[in-house]
Amino acid sequence: MAKQIEGVYESIIACATKEFLNKGYADASLRTIAAEAHTTTGSIYTRFGDKEGLFEAIVGKHYTKVMQMYKAAQDKFASLPAESQPDNMATISGDCMYDALLYCYDHLDVFKLILLKSEGTKFSHMIDEMVEIEVEATHKYLNVLKKLGKPSPKIDTKLEHMIITGMFNTYFELIIHEMPIEDATLYLKEMRAFYTAGWMKIMGQG
């Protein structure tokens, strides 16, 4: 089988990562990747199926890992007793965003591919997916506040969506601009404080 040729798979991945970073998914050339990897386009098709399969081989498991981290944090928060949720609103999500930031920094090229170079693939909507999960979680939390006798004023859905989208765009700017990790962790802490205070104000809790 093709994978038994030692080093070819790894060489294709390395050369493809470089090509996708330079040109983006849509404009990347399998011919160029094959030439750089000293192999053939046929060997790429054999191993990865097509260009999207090659892109997925680079980013797929890492995309899944971060999404799983984020969903697990949402589930952990939702599983708390209602009366405990207000005091933990910032803590669980903040810890998750910190852990995810470290993971992204450990795989910086991968997440630059996802965030900047994935148009035309199923991975280009990561922020949109995270926004939708956050919107759903926000609505669940608003219901918790209502049950606790602390109902939130009505929040305009368009404003809600813009705030959440802005939060994730701000978060991923840390990765896109490759800020030193010391700065990035500080900015994340301040960003979380800013958005938590804003949400508490909008929800009538602060």
Protein Blocks (a to p, Z undefined) as FASTA:
>chain_A
ZZlpghklmmmmmmmmmmmmmnojmlpcfklmmmmnopafklmmmmnopamlmmmmmmmm
mmmmmmmmmmmmmmmmmmpcfklmmmmmmmmmmmmmmmmmmmmmmmmmlmmmmmmmmgoi
aklmmmmmmmmmmmmmmmmmmmmmmmnopaccdddfklmmmmmmmmmmmmmmmmmnopaf
klmmmmmmmmmmmmmmmmmmmnopZZ
